[in-house]
C-alpha cells in the first residue's frame, strides 16, 4: 500500500520520475484500482440521494455500469494505442501503458471539488469550469508523457501516433460516403 501511495503522490508532484519507476515495475492491478475509483466519481457526484431503496439500487447500478465502462474504455484505449504503436515498431508494451495511462488519470480525483465550485454562483461556476479545464489539461499532458515514456517516442512521433486514427477515420468516412453516393448514382433509374 505504501508503494501505491508513493506512486500516487509521485504522479501528482513529479510525474516523469514516477513514470520512470512505474515503467520498470508496472502494476496493472494498481492501475485497475485507479480506473475503478476514477470511474465511480462521476455517478457519486451527480446522484440525487432521495432516501428510498429504489434510489440506492439506481446508485448501485450507476456505479457498477460506470466502473465497467471505465475499465472497458481503459483496456480498449490501451489496446488501440498498442496497435497503432506497432506502426512505429514499438508494440509489446501494453502492460506498461496500462499502468502509466491509469496513473495519468489520478488528477481526475480533483474533479469533485471543481463540480462543487460550480454550485457557488456565477463566480464559483467560472472558477469550477476553469479548474475542470485545468484538470483535463493536466490529465492530457500526463497521458502524453505516458505515451512518450512507454513507447520511447519523441513528441512529434507521439503527436503522429495520436493523429493517425483521426485521419484514418476521416478517410474511411469519406470513402464510405463516396461509395454509397456512387452506388446510389448507379442504381438511380
C-alpha positions as CSV (number, residue, x, y, z in Angstrom):
1,X,0.0,0.0,0.0
2,X,2.9,2.3,0.8
3,X,4.3,1.8,-2.7
4,X,0.9,2.6,-4.2
5,X,0.6,5.9,-2.2
6,X,4.1,6.8,-3.2
7,X,3.2,6.3,-6.8
8,X,0.1,8.4,-6.5
9,X,2.0,11.2,-4.7
10,X,4.8,11.0,-7.3
11,X,2.5,11.2,-10.3
12,X,0.9,14.3,-8.8
13,X,4.1,16.1,-8.0
14,X,6.9,14.6,-10.1
15,X,5.3,12.6,-12.9
16,X,8.4,11.9,-15.0
17,X,10.3,10.3,-12.2
18,X,7.3,8.3,-11.1
19,X,6.6,7.1,-14.6
20,X,10.2,6.0,-14.9
21,X,9.8,4.0,-11.7
22,X,6.4,2.6,-12.9
23,X,7.8,1.6,-16.3
24,X,10.5,-0.6,-14.5
25,X,7.9,-2.2,-12.2
26,X,4.5,-1.8,-13.8
27,X,1.4,-2.8,-11.7
28,X,-1.7,-3.3,-13.8
29,X,-3.6,-4.1,-10.6
30,X,-2.9,-0.7,-9.1
31,X,-3.9,0.9,-12.4
32,X,-7.1,-1.2,-12.4
33,X,-7.9,0.2,-8.9
34,X,-7.3,3.8,-10.0
35,X,-9.5,3.3,-13.0
36,X,-12.3,1.9,-10.8
37,X,-12.0,4.8,-8.4
38,X,-11.9,7.5,-11.1
39,X,-14.8,5.9,-12.9
40,X,-17.2,5.9,-9.9
41,X,-16.6,9.6,-9.1
42,X,-19.0,11.0,-11.6
43,X,-22.0,8.9,-10.6
44,X,-21.3,9.8,-6.9
45,X,-21.1,13.5,-7.7
46,X,-24.2,13.7,-9.8
47,X,-26.5,11.3,-7.9
48,X,-29.5,12.8,-6.1
49,X,-29.9,10.9,-2.8
50,X,-33.7,10.6,-2.3
51,X,-33.5,8.0,0.6
52,X,-35.6,5.3,-1.0
53,X,-34.4,1.8,-1.8
54,X,-35.1,2.5,-5.5
55,X,-32.6,5.3,-5.4
56,X,-30.0,3.1,-3.7
57,X,-30.5,0.4,-6.3
58,X,-30.1,3.1,-9.1
59,X,-27.0,4.4,-7.5
60,X,-25.5,0.8,-7.3
61,X,-26.4,0.2,-10.9
62,X,-24.8,3.6,-12.0
63,X,-21.7,2.8,-10.0
64,X,-21.4,-0.7,-11.5
65,X,-22.0,0.5,-15.0
66,X,-19.6,3.4,-14.7
67,X,-16.9,1.1,-13.3
68,X,-17.5,-1.4,-16.0
69,X,-17.5,1.2,-18.8
70,X,-14.3,2.8,-17.3
71,X,-12.4,-0.4,-17.3
72,X,-13.5,-1.4,-20.8
73,X,-12.6,2.1,-22.1
74,X,-9.2,1.9,-20.4
75,X,-8.5,-1.5,-21.9
76,X,-9.8,-0.5,-25.4
77,X,-7.7,2.7,-25.4
78,X,-4.5,0.8,-24.4
79,X,-5.2,-1.9,-26.9
80,X,-5.8,0.7,-29.6
81,X,-2.7,2.6,-28.8
82,X,-0.7,-0.7,-28.8
83,X,-2.0,-1.5,-32.3
84,X,-1.1,2.0,-33.6
85,X,2.3,1.8,-31.9
86,X,3.1,-1.3,-34.0
87,X,3.4,1.2,-36.9
88,X,6.4,2.6,-35.2
89,X,7.7,-0.9,-34.3
90,X,7.2,-0.2,-30.6
91,X,4.4,-2.7,-29.8
92,X,4.6,-5.2,-26.9
93,X,4.4,-2.7,-24.0
94,X,0.7,-2.9,-23.2
95,X,1.3,-3.7,-19.5
96,X,3.5,-0.6,-19.1
97,X,1.0,1.6,-20.9
98,X,-2.0,0.2,-19.0
99,X,-0.1,1.1,-15.8
100,X,1.0,4.6,-16.9
101,X,-2.3,5.5,-18.5
102,X,-4.2,4.7,-15.3
103,X,-1.8,6.7,-13.2
104,X,-2.2,9.6,-15.7
105,X,-5.8,9.7,-14.6
106,X,-5.1,10.5,-11.0
107,X,-5.7,14.3,-11.2
108,X,-9.4,13.4,-12.0
109,X,-9.8,13.0,-8.3
110,X,-9.9,16.7,-8.1
111,X,-13.0,16.9,-10.4
112,X,-15.3,16.6,-7.3
113,X,-14.1,20.0,-5.9
114,X,-14.4,21.5,-9.3
115,X,-18.0,20.4,-9.6
116,X,-18.7,21.7,-6.1
117,X,-17.4,25.1,-7.1
118,X,-19.9,25.2,-9.9
119,X,-22.7,25.4,-7.4
120,X,-21.4,28.5,-5.7
121,X,-22.9,31.2,-8.0
122,X,-21.6,32.8,-11.1
123,X,-18.0,33.4,-9.9
124,X,-17.9,29.8,-8.5
125,X,-19.2,28.5,-11.7
126,X,-16.4,30.3,-13.7
127,X,-13.7,29.0,-11.3
128,X,-15.2,25.5,-11.4
129,X,-15.1,25.5,-15.2
130,X,-11.5,26.8,-15.3
131,X,-10.5,24.3,-12.6
132,X,-12.1,21.5,-14.6
133,X,-10.4,22.5,-17.8
134,X,-7.1,22.7,-15.9
135,X,-7.6,19.1,-14.6
136,X,-8.5,18.0,-18.2
137,X,-5.3,19.6,-19.5
138,X,-3.2,18.0,-16.6
139,X,-4.6,14.5,-17.5
140,X,-3.9,15.1,-21.2
141,X,-0.3,16.1,-20.6
142,X,0.2,13.1,-18.2
143,X,-1.2,10.8,-20.9
144,X,1.2,12.3,-23.5
145,X,4.1,11.7,-21.0
146,X,2.8,8.1,-20.5
147,X,2.9,7.5,-24.3
148,X,6.3,9.1,-24.7
149,X,7.7,7.1,-21.7
150,X,6.1,3.8,-22.7
151,X,6.9,3.7,-26.3
152,X,10.1,5.7,-26.3
153,X,8.8,8.2,-28.8
154,X,9.7,11.8,-29.5
155,X,7.0,14.5,-29.0
156,X,6.5,14.7,-32.8
157,X,6.1,10.9,-33.2
158,X,3.6,10.9,-30.3
159,X,1.5,13.5,-32.0
160,X,1.6,11.5,-35.2
161,X,0.7,8.4,-33.2
162,X,-2.4,10.1,-31.8
163,X,-3.4,11.8,-35.1
164,X,-3.2,8.7,-37.4
165,X,-6.5,7.3,-36.1
166,X,-8.3,10.6,-36.8
167,X,-7.0,10.9,-40.3
168,X,-7.8,7.2,-41.0
169,X,-11.3,7.7,-39.6
170,X,-11.8,10.8,-41.8
171,X,-10.6,9.0,-44.9
172,X,-12.7,5.9,-44.1
173,X,-15.8,8.1,-43.6
174,X,-15.2,9.9,-46.9
175,X,-14.7,6.6,-48.6
176,X,-17.9,5.2,-47.3
177,X,-19.9,8.3,-48.3
178,X,-18.3,8.2,-51.7
179,X,-19.1,4.5,-52.1
180,X,-22.8,5.0,-51.3
181,X,-23.1,8.1,-53.4
182,X,-21.6,6.2,-56.4
183,X,-23.8,3.2,-55.6
184,X,-27.0,5.2,-55.4
185,X,-25.9,7.1,-58.6
186,X,-25.6,3.8,-60.4
187,X,-28.9,2.4,-59.1
188,X,-30.8,5.6,-59.9
189,X,-33.2,5.0,-62.8
